[in-house]
Amino acid sequence: MKNPLFSIAAAAALLMTAGLAVAQTTTTTTSQWTNDQGKTFTEYSTSKKYNSFSDPTLKPTVGMVLPGTVTVYTLPETMHITTPDNYRYGIVNDRPVVIETTTRKVVHSWD
Protein backbone atom coordinates (compact mmCIF):
# COMPACT_ATOMS: atom_id res chain seq x y z
CA MET A 1 0.00 0.00 0.00
CA LYS A 2 2.92 2.37 0.72
CA ASN A 3 4.48 2.07 -2.75
CA PRO A 4 1.42 3.11 -4.86
CA LEU A 5 0.78 6.08 -2.58
CA PHE A 6 4.42 7.13 -2.74
CA SER A 7 4.41 6.82 -6.55
CA ILE A 8 1.31 9.00 -6.87
CA ALA A 9 2.80 11.65 -4.56
CA ALA A 10 6.08 11.62 -6.46
CA ALA A 11 4.31 11.94 -9.82
CA ALA A 12 2.19 14.83 -8.56
CA ALA A 13 5.27 16.65 -7.26
CA LEU A 14 7.05 16.12 -10.58
CA LEU A 15 4.11 17.49 -12.58
CA MET A 16 3.84 20.55 -10.34
CA THR A 17 7.55 21.28 -10.73
CA ALA A 18 7.35 20.95 -14.53
CA GLY A 19 4.33 23.25 -14.60
CA LEU A 20 6.14 25.90 -12.58
CA ALA A 21 9.18 25.71 -14.86
CA VAL A 22 7.03 26.27 -17.95
CA ALA A 23 5.20 29.17 -16.31
CA GLN A 24 8.47 30.86 -15.39
CA THR A 25 9.87 30.71 -18.92
CA THR A 26 6.81 32.23 -20.61
CA THR A 27 6.03 35.09 -18.23
CA THR A 28 6.67 38.62 -19.46
CA THR A 29 6.76 41.55 -17.11
CA THR A 30 6.01 45.10 -18.13
CA SER A 31 6.49 46.70 -14.71
CA GLN A 32 9.99 48.04 -15.43
CA TRP A 33 8.81 50.65 -17.96
CA THR A 34 7.96 54.12 -16.68
CA ASN A 35 6.28 57.19 -18.17
CA ASP A 36 9.62 59.02 -18.02
CA GLN A 37 11.14 56.29 -20.19
CA GLY A 38 8.37 56.81 -22.73
CA LYS A 39 9.33 60.49 -22.92
CA THR A 40 12.99 59.52 -23.22
CA PHE A 41 12.25 57.18 -26.15
CA THR A 42 10.27 59.90 -27.91
CA GLU A 43 12.94 62.58 -27.36
CA TYR A 44 15.77 60.23 -28.35
CA SER A 45 14.07 59.00 -31.52
CA THR A 46 13.22 62.58 -32.50
CA SER A 47 16.84 63.67 -32.01
CA LYS A 48 17.97 60.73 -34.18
CA LYS A 49 15.31 61.62 -36.76
CA TYR A 50 13.78 58.14 -36.58
CA ASN A 51 10.57 57.86 -38.53
CA SER A 52 7.33 56.72 -37.01
CA PHE A 53 5.55 53.78 -38.63
CA SER A 54 2.14 55.17 -39.53
CA ASP A 55 -0.90 52.93 -39.77
CA PRO A 56 -4.10 54.20 -38.15
CA THR A 57 -5.47 50.63 -38.01
CA LEU A 58 -2.48 49.36 -35.99
CA LYS A 59 -3.00 49.68 -32.25
CA PRO A 60 -0.02 48.03 -30.51
CA THR A 61 -1.07 46.15 -27.40
CA VAL A 62 0.95 44.03 -24.99
CA GLY A 63 1.38 40.53 -26.42
CA MET A 64 0.82 41.33 -30.09
CA VAL A 65 3.60 40.74 -32.61
CA LEU A 66 4.68 43.83 -34.52
CA PRO A 67 4.74 43.39 -38.29
CA GLY A 68 8.16 43.09 -39.90
CA THR A 69 7.53 46.40 -41.68
CA VAL A 70 7.91 48.28 -38.38
CA THR A 71 11.52 49.40 -37.93
CA VAL A 72 12.93 48.67 -34.49
CA TYR A 73 15.95 50.23 -32.83
CA THR A 74 18.31 49.35 -29.99
CA LEU A 75 17.49 50.92 -26.65
CA PRO A 76 19.23 54.21 -25.92
CA GLU A 77 22.27 53.88 -23.66
CA THR A 78 20.47 56.07 -21.14
CA MET A 79 17.93 53.27 -20.55
CA HIS A 80 19.11 51.40 -17.49
CA ILE A 81 17.25 48.10 -17.35
CA THR A 82 18.45 44.69 -16.25
CA THR A 83 18.50 42.97 -19.68
CA PRO A 84 18.70 45.61 -22.44
CA ASP A 85 19.72 43.09 -25.12
CA ASN A 86 16.33 41.41 -24.77
CA TYR A 87 14.47 44.49 -25.99
CA ARG A 88 14.18 46.89 -28.91
CA TYR A 89 11.77 49.70 -29.49
CA GLY A 90 9.87 51.17 -32.38
CA ILE A 91 7.76 54.22 -33.00
CA VAL A 92 4.22 53.38 -34.11
CA ASN A 93 1.80 56.20 -34.86
CA ASP A 94 4.17 58.61 -33.05
CA ARG A 95 4.18 56.50 -29.86
CA PRO A 96 7.08 54.42 -28.54
CA VAL A 97 6.58 50.66 -28.27
CA VAL A 98 8.99 48.24 -26.52
CA ILE A 99 9.26 44.74 -27.95
CA GLU A 100 11.08 41.50 -27.14
CA THR A 101 14.00 41.16 -29.53
CA THR A 102 13.49 37.52 -30.53
CA THR A 103 9.70 37.46 -30.88
CA ARG A 104 8.85 41.10 -31.76
CA LYS A 105 6.05 40.85 -29.19
CA VAL A 106 5.02 44.13 -27.61
CA VAL A 107 5.88 44.23 -23.90
CA HIS A 108 4.98 47.86 -23.28
CA SER A 109 3.48 50.85 -25.04
CA TRP A 110 2.62 54.36 -23.96
CA ASP A 111 -0.68 56.02 -24.81
C-alpha positions as CSV (number, residue, x, y, z in Angstrom):
1,M,0.0,0.0,0.0
2,K,2.9,2.4,0.7
3,N,4.5,2.1,-2.8
4,P,1.4,3.1,-4.9
5,L,0.8,6.1,-2.6
6,F,4.4,7.1,-2.7
7,S,4.4,6.8,-6.6
8,I,1.3,9.0,-6.9
9,A,2.8,11.7,-4.6
10,A,6.1,11.6,-6.5
11,A,4.3,11.9,-9.8
12,A,2.2,14.8,-8.6
13,A,5.3,16.6,-7.3
14,L,7.1,16.1,-10.6
15,L,4.1,17.5,-12.6
16,M,3.8,20.5,-10.3
17,T,7.5,21.3,-10.7
18,A,7.4,21.0,-14.5
19,G,4.3,23.2,-14.6
20,L,6.1,25.9,-12.6
21,A,9.2,25.7,-14.9
22,V,7.0,26.3,-18.0
23,A,5.2,29.2,-16.3
24,Q,8.5,30.9,-15.4
25,T,9.9,30.7,-18.9
26,T,6.8,32.2,-20.6
27,T,6.0,35.1,-18.2
28,T,6.7,38.6,-19.5
29,T,6.8,41.6,-17.1
30,T,6.0,45.1,-18.1
31,S,6.5,46.7,-14.7
32,Q,10.0,48.0,-15.4
33,W,8.8,50.6,-18.0
34,T,8.0,54.1,-16.7
35,N,6.3,57.2,-18.2
36,D,9.6,59.0,-18.0
37,Q,11.1,56.3,-20.2
38,G,8.4,56.8,-22.7
39,K,9.3,60.5,-22.9
40,T,13.0,59.5,-23.2
41,F,12.3,57.2,-26.2
42,T,10.3,59.9,-27.9
43,E,12.9,62.6,-27.4
44,Y,15.8,60.2,-28.4
45,S,14.1,59.0,-31.5
46,T,13.2,62.6,-32.5
47,S,16.8,63.7,-32.0
48,K,18.0,60.7,-34.2
49,K,15.3,61.6,-36.8
50,Y,13.8,58.1,-36.6
51,N,10.6,57.9,-38.5
52,S,7.3,56.7,-37.0
53,F,5.6,53.8,-38.6
54,S,2.1,55.2,-39.5
55,D,-0.9,52.9,-39.8
56,P,-4.1,54.2,-38.1
57,T,-5.5,50.6,-38.0
58,L,-2.5,49.4,-36.0
59,K,-3.0,49.7,-32.2
60,P,0.0,48.0,-30.5
61,T,-1.1,46.2,-27.4
62,V,0.9,44.0,-25.0
63,G,1.4,40.5,-26.4
64,M,0.8,41.3,-30.1
65,V,3.6,40.7,-32.6
66,L,4.7,43.8,-34.5
67,P,4.7,43.4,-38.3
68,G,8.2,43.1,-39.9
69,T,7.5,46.4,-41.7
70,V,7.9,48.3,-38.4
71,T,11.5,49.4,-37.9
72,V,12.9,48.7,-34.5
73,Y,15.9,50.2,-32.8
74,T,18.3,49.4,-30.0
75,L,17.5,50.9,-26.7
76,P,19.2,54.2,-25.9
77,E,22.3,53.9,-23.7
78,T,20.5,56.1,-21.1
79,M,17.9,53.3,-20.5
80,H,19.1,51.4,-17.5
81,I,17.3,48.1,-17.4
82,T,18.5,44.7,-16.3
83,T,18.5,43.0,-19.7
84,P,18.7,45.6,-22.4
85,D,19.7,43.1,-25.1
86,N,16.3,41.4,-24.8
87,Y,14.5,44.5,-26.0
88,R,14.2,46.9,-28.9
89,Y,11.8,49.7,-29.5
90,G,9.9,51.2,-32.4
91,I,7.8,54.2,-33.0
92,V,4.2,53.4,-34.1
93,N,1.8,56.2,-34.9
94,D,4.2,58.6,-33.0
95,R,4.2,56.5,-29.9
96,P,7.1,54.4,-28.5
97,V,6.6,50.7,-28.3
98,V,9.0,48.2,-26.5
99,I,9.3,44.7,-28.0
100,E,11.1,41.5,-27.1
101,T,14.0,41.2,-29.5
102,T,13.5,37.5,-30.5
103,T,9.7,37.5,-30.9
104,R,8.9,41.1,-31.8
105,K,6.1,40.8,-29.2
106,V,5.0,44.1,-27.6
107,V,5.9,44.2,-23.9
108,H,5.0,47.9,-23.3
109,S,3.5,50.8,-25.0
110,W,2.6,54.4,-24.0
111,D,-0.7,56.0,-24.8
